[in-house]
Amino acid sequence: MPAKEFILLLTISKDKFYILVNTANIKQPIQLCEENLFWYPSYVKNKVEEHKPESDIVAHI
């Protein structure tokens, strides 16, 4: 998944996203060439779940 989509799913700013990448809170991307960076969808899904606000959690009754 490209960075742009990853950022949208996390609902954070581009600056905050790259701070998380540079501080190793998000893994470095896989780089196929200079302009083609991506993360595996399974990794993105896990990170989105970690960053999801508690208010998004739906109670199961």
C-alpha positions in Angstrom: 0.0 0.0 0.0 1.4 3.4 -0.9 2.1 6.1 1.7 -0.8 8.3 0.6 -3.3 5.5 1.3 -1.6 4.5 4.5 -1.8 8.1 5.8 -5.5 8.4 4.9 -6.3 5.2 6.7 -4.5 6.4 9.8 -6.2 9.8 9.6 -3.1 11.6 10.5 -1.1 14.4 8.8 1.7 13.6 6.3 4.2 15.2 8.7 3.1 13.1 11.7 3.2 10.0 9.5 6.8 10.6 8.5 7.7 11.3 12.1 6.3 7.9 13.0 8.4 6.3 10.2 11.6 8.1 11.2 11.2 7.2 14.9 10.5 3.5 14.0 6.9 3.6 15.2 6.1 2.6 11.6 8.4 0.3 9.7 10.4 1.6 6.8 8.7 1.0 3.5 9.7 -1.6 1.0 11.4 0.3 -1.9 11.2 -1.2 -5.4 12.7 1.9 -6.9 13.3 5.5 -5.8 9.7 6.6 -6.4 7.9 3.3 -5.6 7.5 2.8 -1.8 4.9 0.6 -0.2 3.9 -1.4 2.9 2.2 -4.8 3.0 -1.6 -4.5 3.4 -1.4 -6.8 6.5 1.1 -4.5 8.2 -1.1 -1.4 7.4 -4.2 -3.1 8.8 -2.4 -3.9 12.1 -1.1 -0.3 12.4 -4.5 1.1 11.6 -6.0 -1.0 14.4 -3.2 0.1 16.8 -3.9 3.8 16.1 -7.7 3.5 16.0 -9.3 5.8 18.7 -11.2 4.0 21.4 -14.3 5.9 20.4 -14.3 3.8 17.1 -14.7 0.6 19.0 -18.2 -0.8 18.7 -19.6 -2.7 21.7 -21.0 -6.1 20.9 -24.2 -6.7 22.8 
